[in-house]
Each structure stands twice: as structure tokens, then as C-alpha cells.
Amino acid sequence: MTELRALTSVRGIAAWLVVLYHIRGGIAGLPPAVEAVLAKGYLAVDIFFLLSGFVIWLSWHARLRDPAAIPRFLQKRIARIWPLHAAMLVAAVALAMLLRATGRTDPAFPFAELPLHLLLVQNWGFTDALRWNDPAWSISCEFAAYLLFPLLAVAVDWRKLPSVVLVVLAAVLLLALHAAMHGAPSLGEDIPRHGLTRCLVEFGTGTLLAALCLRRPRARWPALAALTTATAWALGTPETLAAPATFAALLLLLALTAGRPGHPLEGRRLHWLGEISYATYLSHFLLWKAFKLPLATPTLDAPMIALYLLLVLMASATLYRWIERPAQHRINRLFVPRQAERDRSA
């Protein structure tokens, strides 16, 4: 599949929205209106889930019609998410040991739960709070989606269903998410309880959007849908229903318009932020903990916040270059005959 550069850029923007969401309470003098906007940064995770289902369906739905391709799919997904996650757990353990050595403890670092985090199953209903590296809860849920995706690909081929059926199925999925979160004021409510459902539903919706995208509908239809759902959201429709529907319509619109000359989301810098976005997402939370550790104040002024953000950017680039990509390549080469590897690179 040819990369849709605009979608990669969106991942980068979404990752930085999550960063700002987590640090908003530590920014001194932040205007209330800005704080209110940043407080919705957790919704960027819903964009991640939709994007993941969209991209993976485009890349793998045809290949996974052959069950023999399933092991290779799972290998590549583990290579994509686990090495950097493991590296961040090592950093978290080091931070926890440092705290212990200085006579301090942090309830966010329970060693009894560490095996669950290593196996990426911590948010499958086994825990009641986010611990160790908080953002990794969504990676745990993504891992569940990856395990289930081959079953979906083998069981049904969205390409054979009429477009109206795909739209109805997407609507049913999003209504089911709203029903499952009945009474929750936001999509970020009680993540240990609702996070897995949130991921699986939105990932599944992303696969439907990908099938629709291949049919190249007119861009005005998702644009109209996004305008309608966003208006309903502004008028009081619950976030658990309106937000995923709005993001789904916007994702389809973006995919349909990607590649056009002068597209604002396809510039080199934004695309690079998207490439390192996984490292940004997984590293920023622990960096924030470590950054604040020697400081005596709960809030930081603008220069210190700028320094932290620069450190996140530098760490993201470094982790991507020296840990994420090399480990991914090494794992992907396992069990692959050398001749086949040479053939692919020729």
C-alpha cells in the first residue's frame, strides 16, 4: 500500500495533543480557555484507534485471506509495538528504583503488575488503574485488536458488501460504543473498564472506513457527515457518540483528499513528526515524571515547559532512530529465509 502521508502527519499532531493533555496542569499561568482545549487531548487516542484500523485493513486485508499469512502479520505487529514499549518499561523500572533508593515510593509503579505490562495485557480487565507508563494502556488495547484482526479478515471481506451496508455497520458500531459507555461523561472515563471496548470498536470502524475509501466516494459526503456530527456535538450530543463519529468522517475525508498538490498535512516536517510519533507517545509521560522530579514547584514557567518539549522531541527522534526502527527490523527478519529477504530488497 502506498503511504498516505497526510495520515502519518495526523499521527504526529495527535501524539503532541496527548503530550499537552498530560502536562496542562503543570503549565503556570495557562489561560482557562486554553486549558479547556488541552483537556480534550485524550480524544487524540480515538484518532489513533481509527487510523490503526484504517491503515492495517488497507495493508493486510487481502493478504490475510490466506491464513498462512497470519503468523507474519502478528510478527510484524509485535515488532512494531513491543520493543519500544519494553524499553520504556525498563526506563520506568529505573525511575522506580531511583525513587526507592532515595526513600520515596510511587503507587504508579507496582512491581506485582509488571508482568502484565510486559505482556501488553494490562488493560484487558486485569487492572483497575493506569500504572507504570500510563499511555501504554492504548498499546495494550491495540495488541488485542491485532490479535483479533486476522479473524475479521478471514471471516468477512468488506469489499463484497454494498457501501450503504458499510456505512450502517459503522454507525451500529459507534452506537454500540455509546451504549457500552452509557452514563460516562467522556470517552476518557474509566479507561481500565472502557478502554478495550473503545479501541476495538474504533479499530473496527477504521477498517470499514478503509473499505469505503477504496471506492472513492465524493469527498462532500464525509465532509457533510463531519459537519453534521460536529454540530450535534456542539449542541449537546454526548461525546461518546458524537466524537468518534466526527473523527471517523474526518478521517475518511482526509484519506480521500490526501495526495493533492499543496496538501497542508503532507509537508516534510509534519510527516517526520508522524514518523516519530510512537516514540513521542510512549516516552513523554515518563519524561514528564523525571523532569519534574528535582523541581520543588508543581507548575513550571514557559521556558521550563519549552525545555521539556524540546527534550521530548529529542528523545522521540533518538528512540526512533536507535531503538524503535532497529529492533523492528531485527524482529521482522526472524524466520525469514535470507534469499527471500534479498529478493524483497532487490
C-alpha positions in Angstrom: 0.0 0.0 0.0 1.3 3.5 -0.9 1.7 5.6 2.2 -0.9 8.3 2.7 1.5 10.9 4.1 -1.3 13.1 5.5 -2.4 10.3 7.8 1.1 9.9 9.0 1.2 13.6 9.8 -2.1 13.4 11.7 -0.4 10.8 14.0 2.3 13.3 14.8 -0.2 16.0 15.6 -2.3 13.6 17.7 0.7 12.5 19.7 1.6 16.1 20.6 -2.0 16.7 21.7 -1.6 13.9 24.1 1.6 15.4 25.4 0.0 18.7 26.0 -3.0 17.0 27.6 -0.8 15.3 30.2 1.3 18.4 31.1 -1.5 21.0 31.1 -1.8 21.0 34.9 1.9 21.8 35.2 1.9 24.9 33.0 2.0 28.1 35.1 -0.4 30.8 34.0 -2.2 28.8 31.4 -5.4 30.6 30.4 -8.6 28.7 31.3 -9.8 28.7 27.7 -6.5 27.1 26.6 -6.6 24.6 29.4 -10.1 23.6 28.4 -9.0 22.9 24.9 -5.9 20.9 26.1 -8.1 19.0 28.5 -9.7 17.3 25.5 -6.4 16.0 24.3 -7.2 12.4 25.4 -9.5 12.3 22.3 -6.4 12.0 20.1 -6.2 8.4 21.2 -9.6 7.8 19.4 -8.0 9.2 16.3 -5.1 6.7 16.8 -7.6 3.7 17.0 -9.5 4.7 13.9 -6.2 5.3 12.0 -4.8 2.0 13.0 -7.9 0.0 11.8 -7.9 2.1 8.6 -4.2 1.6 7.7 -4.0 -2.1 8.8 -7.0 -3.0 6.7 -5.6 -1.4 3.6 -2.3 -3.1 4.1 -3.4 -6.6 5.2 -7.0 -7.4 4.4 -6.2 -9.1 1.1 -3.1 -11.0 2.3 -4.9 -12.3 5.4 -7.5 -14.1 3.2 -4.7 -16.7 3.2 -4.4 -17.9 6.9 -0.8 -18.8 6.2 0.0 -15.0 6.3 -1.3 -14.7 9.9 1.9 -15.5 11.7 3.8 -13.0 9.6 1.2 -10.3 10.3 1.4 -10.9 14.1 5.2 -10.9 13.9 5.3 -7.5 12.2 2.8 -6.0 14.6 4.7 -7.2 17.6 7.9 -5.8 16.0 6.1 -2.5 15.6 4.9 -2.0 19.1 6.7 -4.2 21.7 10.4 -3.2 21.6 9.9 0.5 22.4 7.2 -0.4 24.9 9.7 -2.7 26.6 12.4 0.0 26.5 10.0 2.4 28.2 9.3 -0.2 30.9 13.0 -0.5 31.6 13.1 3.3 32.0 10.1 3.1 34.3 11.7 0.4 36.4 14.9 2.5 36.6 12.9 5.5 37.8 11.0 3.4 40.4 14.3 2.0 41.7 15.7 5.6 41.9 12.7 6.7 44.0 13.2 3.7 46.3 16.9 4.4 46.7 16.0 8.0 47.8 13.4 6.8 50.3 10.4 7.6 48.1 7.7 5.4 46.6 5.2 5.9 43.8 2.0 3.9 43.7 2.1 4.1 39.9 5.0 1.6 39.9 3.6 -1.7 41.4 6.1 -4.4 40.6 3.4 -7.1 41.0 1.7 -5.8 37.9 4.9 -5.6 35.8 4.4 -9.0 34.1 1.0 -7.8 32.7 2.7 -4.7 31.3 5.5 -6.8 29.7 2.9 -9.0 28.0 0.8 -6.0 26.9 -2.3 -7.3 28.5 -2.6 -4.7 31.4 -5.7 -3.1 30.0 -7.6 -6.3 29.3 -9.6 -6.0 32.5 -6.8 -7.2 34.8 -6.1 -3.9 36.5 -8.2 -1.1 37.9 -5.9 1.9 37.2 -3.3 3.1 34.7 0.2 2.4 36.1 3.8 2.3 35.0 3.7 4.1 31.7 0.2 5.4 31.5 -0.1 5.9 27.7 0.7 2.3 27.1 -2.8 1.3 28.1 -3.8 2.1 24.5 -1.0 -0.1 23.1 -2.3 -2.9 25.2 -5.7 -2.5 23.6 -4.2 -2.2 20.1 -2.4 -5.5 20.7 -5.8 -7.1 21.4 -7.1 -5.6 18.1 -4.2 -7.0 16.3 -4.8 -10.5 17.6 -8.5 -10.3 16.6 -8.0 -8.7 13.2 -7.0 -11.9 11.3 -10.3 -13.4 12.4 -12.1 -10.5 10.9 -10.1 -10.6 7.7 -10.8 -14.3 7.3 -14.4 -14.2 8.3 -15.6 -11.3 6.1 -14.5 -9.3 3.1 -15.8 -5.7 3.4 -15.1 -5.3 -0.3 -18.0 -7.5 -1.2 -20.6 -5.5 0.8 -22.5 -2.5 -0.6 -21.3 0.9 0.5 -24.6 1.6 2.3 -24.1 -1.6 4.4 -20.6 -0.5 5.4 -22.0 2.9 6.5 -24.7 1.2 8.5 -22.3 -1.2 10.1 -20.0 1.7 11.1 -23.0 3.5 12.6 -24.0 0.4 14.5 -20.5 0.0 15.9 -20.4 3.6 17.1 -23.8 3.3 18.6 -22.7 0.2 20.4 -19.7 2.0 21.9 -22.0 4.8 23.1 -24.3 2.2 24.7 -21.4 0.4 26.3 -20.2 3.6 27.9 -23.8 4.6 28.9 -23.6 7.3 31.6 -19.9 8.1 31.0 -19.4 11.8 30.6 -16.5 11.4 28.2 -14.5 8.8 26.2 -11.7 9.1 28.7 -13.8 7.9 31.6 -12.7 4.8 33.5 -10.1 3.6 30.9 -9.4 0.3 32.7 -13.1 -0.6 32.2 -13.9 1.0 28.9 -10.6 1.4 27.1 -10.6 -2.1 25.4 -14.1 -1.6 24.1 -13.3 1.9 22.9 -10.3 0.6 21.0 -11.9 -2.5 19.4 -15.0 -0.6 18.2 -13.0 2.3 16.7 -10.4 0.0 15.2 -13.2 -2.0 13.6 -14.8 1.3 12.4 -11.5 2.2 10.8 -11.5 -1.0 8.8 -14.9 -0.1 7.4 -13.7 3.4 6.5 -10.8 1.9 4.6 -13.1 -0.3 2.5 -15.3 2.8 1.8 -12.2 4.8 0.8 -11.2 2.3 -1.9 -14.5 3.1 -3.6 -13.5 6.7 -3.9 -16.8 8.3 -2.9 -17.2 12.1 -3.4 -15.4 14.0 -0.6 -18.5 16.1 0.0 -20.3 13.1 1.7 -17.8 12.6 4.6 -17.5 16.4 4.8 -21.2 16.8 5.2 -21.2 13.9 7.8 -18.4 15.6 9.8 -20.2 18.9 9.8 -23.4 17.3 10.9 -21.9 15.2 13.8 -19.6 18.1 14.9 -22.7 20.4 15.0 -24.6 17.8 17.0 -21.7 17.5 19.4 -21.6 21.3 19.9 -25.3 21.3 20.6 -25.0 18.7 23.4 -24.9 15.2 21.8 -22.8 13.0 24.1 -19.1 12.9 23.4 -19.2 9.1 23.5 -21.3 9.2 20.3 -20.5 12.4 18.5 -16.7 12.5 18.9 -16.0 9.1 17.3 -18.5 9.7 14.5 -16.9 13.1 13.8 -13.4 11.7 13.7 -14.5 8.9 11.5 -16.0 11.2 8.9 -12.9 13.5 9.1 -10.6 10.5 8.6 -12.4 9.4 5.5 -12.4 12.9 4.2 -8.7 13.3 4.8 -7.9 10.0 3.1 -9.9 10.9 0.1 -8.1 14.3 -0.3 -4.6 13.0 0.5 -2.0 13.4 -2.2 -3.4 16.5 -3.7 -0.9 19.2 -4.6 -0.2 21.6 -1.8 -1.9 19.5 0.9 -1.1 21.2 4.2 -0.6 17.9 6.0 1.9 16.4 3.6 4.9 18.6 4.3 8.3 17.1 5.2 8.4 18.4 8.8 4.9 17.3 9.8 5.5 13.9 8.1 8.6 13.5 10.2 6.7 14.2 13.4 4.3 11.5 12.3 7.2 9.0 11.8 8.5 9.5 15.3 5.0 9.8 16.9 5.0 6.4 18.5 8.2 7.3 20.4 6.7 10.7 21.3 3.6 9.0 22.6 5.4 6.4 24.7 8.2 8.5 26.1 6.6 11.8 27.1 4.8 10.6 30.2 7.9 9.1 31.9 10.0 12.1 30.8 7.5 14.4 32.5 7.7 12.5 35.7 11.5 12.5 35.6 11.7 16.2 34.5 9.6 17.3 37.5 11.3 15.1 40.0 14.1 17.5 41.1 11.8 20.6 41.0 10.1 21.9 44.0 7.1 23.6 42.2 4.0 21.8 40.8 3.8 24.2 37.9 6.5 25.4 35.5 7.0 28.6 33.7 7.2 29.0 29.9 11.0 28.5 29.5 10.9 25.3 31.5 7.9 23.9 29.6 9.7 24.8 26.3 12.8 22.9 27.6 10.7 19.9 28.4 9.0 19.9 25.0 12.4 20.1 23.3 13.6 17.1 25.4 10.5 15.1 24.3 11.3 16.0 20.6 14.9 15.0 21.0 14.1 11.8 22.9 11.5 10.9 20.3 14.0 11.2 17.4 16.7 9.3 19.3 14.4 6.5 20.4 13.0 6.2 16.8 16.5 6.1 15.3 18.3 3.9 17.7 15.7 1.6 19.4 12.3 1.5 17.6 13.5 1.1 14.0 16.5 -1.2 14.6 14.5 -3.5 16.8 11.6 -3.6 14.4 13.9 -4.6 11.5 15.6 -7.3 13.6 12.4 -8.9 14.7 10.9 -8.7 11.2 14.0 -10.6 9.8 13.4 -13.5 12.2 12.3 -16.7 10.5 12.5 -15.1 7.1 14.7 -17.0 4.6 17.7 -15.0 3.6 17.1 -15.4 -0.1 13.5 -14.1 0.3 14.9 -11.1 2.2 17.4 -10.4 -0.6 14.6 -10.7 -3.2 12.5 -8.1 -1.4 15.3 -5.7 -1.1 16.4 -6.1 -4.7 
